[in-house]
Amino acid sequence: MKKILNFFYPNIIYIFVFMFTGADILQAVANRHFKTLKNIEPLKDAYGDLDYNTVRFGIVIKVQEKNGEKLYALKCFNSINAARALRLQVISEFSKEIISPYLVPFSYHKDELTVTSTLGVSFPTDVLLMEWIDGITMGKYLKNACETRDITVLKKIPYAFDQLALWLLVQPFAHGDLKHDNILVRLGGCLFWLITTACFYRSLSGRKPLKTARLSISIRNATKHISIRILTISACSSFR
């Protein structure tokens, strides 16, 4: 029993100290506890609360440039993870090299936001900043089309996805987690894919992936990225 307690005790402390709640993050953003991003202003919804969405590993908050009209999405992470930080740094750099209507580059800011945990301990956490994209997930878009029996949309979106997949197949990177809730449908039916930490780039070869994709497109017991072919598996299964 003592050995079990000795194993769990430091890990429990780590979880409570190095993970933040959504309320902790929102409070830090509302108080503008930024290190360098002094020119952004968090926006509020119709109820006077910050305009945000809860996502995997954190929260995305809608922000705007001060004295400007440009909107951004600010993703704040709810935990500290050195391996993720390294991957995001690499992915943010290659995102700036790609010119495509399917994605926009983002900037990665290490230790940008100081968040105070529920234990009263303050730590800096990383954030991502990218242009705000208006749209809904492909899954919700198709669900609405099915409910309204919109045949035009049901024919258009699979074709648009085929074009996206064909473009991705010739790129020097792979998405790694291409699925309906990682793709946004913009005005006019244009697709836009969300960058995730599952992305593969050549400089990440041999590194252990941070997460496993959904069961239908995952490689069991994978301990490192195999090759760019993970995109082919993902793309082919998304509309199966």
Sequence and secondary structure as in RCSB ss.txt:
>XXXX:A:sequence
MKKILNFFYPNIIYIFVFMFTGADILQAVANRHFKTLKNIEPLKDAYGDLDYNTVRFGIVIKVQEKNGEKLYALK
CFNSINAARALRLQVISEFSKEIISPYLVPFSYHKDELTVTSTLGVSFPTDVLLMEWIDGITMGKYLKNACETRD
ITVLKKIPYAFDQLALWLLVQPFAHGDLKHDNILVRLGGCLFWLITTACFYRSLSGRKPLKTARLSISIRNATKH
ISIRILTISACSSFR
>XXXX:A:secstr
 HHHHHHHHHHHHHHHHHB  HHHHHHHHHTT BSS TTEEE B TTSSB EEEETTEEEEEEEETTS  EEEEE
EESB  HHHHHHHHHHHHHHTT   TT   EEEEEEEEEEE TTS EEEEEEEEEE    EEHHHHHHHHHHHT 
HHHHHHHHHHHHHHHHHHHTSSEE S   GGGEEE TTS EEE   TT EEGGGTT   SS   GGG  TT  S 
  TTHHHHHHHHHT 
